Amino acid sequence: MTSLRTLGTSDLHVFPLGLGGNVFGWTADAAQSFAVLDAYTAAGGNFIDTADTYSSWAPGHQGGESEAVIGDWLAARANRSDVLIATKVGSHPRYKGLAASNIKAAAEESLRRLRTDYIDLYYTHYDDPSVPVEEFVPALDQLVRDGKVRAIAASNISAERLQEALDFSAREGLASYVALQPHYSLVSRDTYEGPLRDTAERAGLSAVPYWALASGFLTGKYRPGADVDSARAAGAGKHLETARGRAVLAALDAVAEGRGVEVATVAVAWLLARPTVAAPLASARTVEQLPPLLAVAGLELTQDELAALTEASATEEPAGSL
């Protein structure tokens, strides 16, 4: 049985791969989403990540589509106590920002769509500099005290603001962030490593990286001349134009071939071995995309393999390049 990982100082124990819900109700319809959720949990997965704004960017969508699909699935499977649901506040078109009243109202809407009376992990999706920590932290704390949220976390926040929130929680005896969701992958290390990771590490926070596969680039399906049918193809394909992207892909190929696993498995396994990381996030539109992601639970890279990948990901871009 795969060992679960503890999220920070909380009592939440998660599978080492979180299932991203951004595609549910967007590029994966209800039937496809249910199939992916069923396959993920059947393999031992228990950590499902969404946000109240998913997928407000799609034509005709309002936001909340992903939560609604997950809520319908939870109701159909009657398995609420078997899974951990993480969602986020602050980016829904009708509930933007971190004002206390907004957090309260948005949480109620998320609970309604998810068809549950509690959220396991509730993130502030983006920092809102217009709202002091003295306002939004007590609002999050109240949700915890009311039993509507089990633990709180942050995403897209600076090291300084994170520390300010942590200090305020400690000083006032309020609920404190236990996890951080940073943008982090083999081709995007400076978005987490440095002051932000240092702050998380000092405070005992766990990292749950998003874009762990760089919009699909780190699955290895993007190659020179390859035509990939994906809503994210343009963004992912840009990594082929960089020296770092090509170096990382070559290193991933070498390790994957040597271990007899998929490139995506190796990319996520590298993240899992990094300091503070508890469970990288990856999404799957179809059941067929899941096996290489789930395989990370059984793959431990050697120090030499980790070093080769880390070195490749540090490749400098030539002067004047993109």
N, C-alpha and C positions, 0 to 999 in steps of 0.2 A: 504494500500500500504506500502511495506517495506521501511523504512527510509534508504536513502543512506548515506554513510559516506564520509567525505571529506579527501582526501589524503594530509596530511601535510598542507603546505601553498599554495598548488596548487588550481586550479579551477576544479579539477577532483573529481567527486562524484561517489562512487562505491557501488555496491551491497555488503552486508557483507560476501559474499563468492565469491572468485575469482575462475574461472574455469581453472585448469591447462591444458595446451595443449601438454604436453610431450608425451601423448599417441597417438595423432593424426598423422596418417600416419605411425604409428609403430604398436602397439597392437590393434589399432582401425583403420580400413580401412576408405576410404573416406565416404562411405555410413553411417557407424556407427558414424563417427565423425560429419557428418552433422546432424544426428538424435540427438546426445548429445547436440550440439550447439543450435539446434532448441528448444529442451526441456528446456535448461538452460535459454535462452532468453525469452521463452514463460512464464516462471515462474518469470520473472522480473530481471534476471541476466543480467549484462552489462559489466563485467570485465573479459576479456579473456587474459590469460598469456601464453607466449611462449618464445622461444629463437632461435636464428639463428642456433644453433648447434643441435637442436632436429630434427631427431634422428640419429645423426652421429655414434652412438655406435652400431647400428644394422647392421648386415651383409648386404652389398650391398647398404647401405645408405650413402649419402654424407653430410647430414646436410641441414636444410632448409625444410625438408619434412613437419613438422608441420605448418610452416608459409605458405607453398604452399596450404595446405588443408584449412587453415583459409582464405587465400586469395580467393580461389575458392568459399568458402561458402559466404564470403562477397559479391562477385560479383553476385552469384546466388540469394542471398536474397535482394540485393540492400539496405542494412541496415547499411552502414558504420557509419552514424552519430548517430546511436542508441546504439553503443557499444564502449567500451574503449579497445584498443589493447595495451598490454604491451609486449615488446620483449627485447632481450638482445644482447650485443656485447662483443666480446673478447674470445669466446670459439669455434667458427666455425673452422673446420680444416684448411680452407684457409684464415681465418681472425682472427688469434690468437693475443691476447694482446691488449693494449690500446694506441698504437702509434696513433698520430693524423690522419695520412694518412689511417691507418687501420680502425679507427672509421668511417671516411667519406665513405670509400669504402664499408664497411660492412653494413652501414645504407642504402646505395643505393640498395644493394642486398636485404635487408629485405623489403624495400618499394616495390621493384619489385615483390617479391614472395607474399607479402601480398596484392598486387594489390591496393595500396592506395598511396596517396601523403603525408600522415603524420602518425606518430606513436604517440599515446597518452602518453605513459610512456616508456622511454628508459633506461634500466639498464646497468651499467657496470657489466658484469656477474661474473667476478672474478677480484680481484685487480691484478694489474701488477706492482710489486715493481720496475721494471726496467724503468718505465715511471714516471717522476715527475708529480705532480698534475698541475704544470704550463703548461704541454703539453696537458694532456687529458681533463682537465676541459674546456679550451678555445675551444677545438674541439667539445665538447658536447654543449657548449654555442652557437657555430656557427650554429649547427643544429636547435637549438631553434630559433635563430634569422632568419634563413632561412625558418621557418615555417614547417620544416620537422619533428620536435619533439615538443610536447607540454610541457612535463616536464621530468626531469631526476631523476634517482634513482640508488641505489647501492645494490649489493648483494655480499655475501662472502667477507667481508672487515673487517679489524680490527677497533677497536674504535679509535686508534691513527690516522690511515690513513683517516678514515671518518672525524675526526675533522680537519685534515690538509686540506682536500678538501673543507670542509664547510668554514673554515677560509679564504682560498684563494678566494673562490667565493664571500664572503662578502667584502673582501678587494678590489677586482678588479671590483666589481659590475657585476659579471657574473651569469649565471644561476646556481642555487644551487640544490643539492639533496633535494627532498621533501619526499622520501620514502626509505625504507630499506627492503630488502627481506632476512630475516635470517632463518636458520634452527631452528625450534622451535616447540615443542609439549610437551604433558604431560610426555613423556619419554625422552625428550631432552631439558632440561631447561637451562643448563649452556652454551649452544651454542648461547644464546641470552641474558639471564638475567645477569646483572653485568655491566661492563664498556660500552659494546656496546649499551645496552638498555638505560643506563644513558645518553650516548651521544645523542642518537636519541631523548630522551625525552626532554633534554635541548634545542635541536635545533627545536623542534616541528615537527619532522619527524614521519610519520606513518609506522608501520610495516605490512608487507604482508608476513606472515610466509609460508615457503615451508615445505614439508614433515609433514604437519599438522596432518596427520593420520599415521605417522611413517610407510610409505610404505604399509599401509593397516592393520597394527597391531591394530590400535585404532578403527577399524570398528567392532572388536569383533569376526571376523570370524576365527581368529587363536586361536585354543584351543588345549590342550593336545590330541594327537591322530588324530587331524583333518588333512585332506589332501587338501590343497588349490591349485587350478590350477591358478597360477599367475607367471609372470616373476619375481616378487619381493618377492616370498614366502620365499626364504631362508633368506633374510635379515630381513623381518618382523617377522618370526618365532623365531628368536634369542631372542626377548624380553621375550618370555615365559620362558627362562632359567634364568632370573634375578628376584630378589625379588621385584625390583621396577616395572617391567613389570606386574608381577602377582598382586601386590597391586593395581596398576592403573586399571587393568582390573576388579578387584573385585569392586572397587569404581565406575567405570563406569557402571557396571552391576546394582549396587544398585540404582544409580540415574536414569538410563534409565528405569528400571522397575517401579520406583516410579512415573515417569513422563509419562510413556507410550510412550516413543520414542526410537529410535535406539541408540545404543552405539556410533556410529559415530557422531550423532547429538550432543550428550553431549560433546564429545571430542573437537569438533570445537567450541561449545558454551563456553567452558572453556577458550579457546584461545581468543575468541572475548571479553571476560571480562577482559583480562589482559591489563596492561598499555601499551599504544601506538598502540595496535593492531587495524587495521582498517578492514582487510579482509583476513582471512586465505585462502590459496590455497588448492584445492583438485581436483584431476582428476577423470574422470569417463570414463570407456571404453565402457559402455553400458548405455542406458537410464534408465535401471532398477537400476543402482547404484546411480542415482541422487537424488531421493526423500529424503533420510535421510540427504543428504548434504544440500539441499535447505531448509529443515525444520529448520535449525539453525536460519534463519531470523525471525522465530516466537517463539523462545525459549529463555527465560531469566532465567538463573539459580539463585536460592536463595543464600544468603550469606553462609548458612550452607552447601549447595551442593558444592559451590565453594571451601569452606574450606576443605571439605572432599577430594575432588579431589586434591587440592594443597598439602594436607598432604600426601596422598598416593604417589604422584609424587616425594616427597622428601625422600621416603624410602631409607635407607642406604643399600648398598650391604654388605653382610657378608665378613669378612676378608678372602682373598684367593679365592673369587668368581670371575666370569668373569667380 
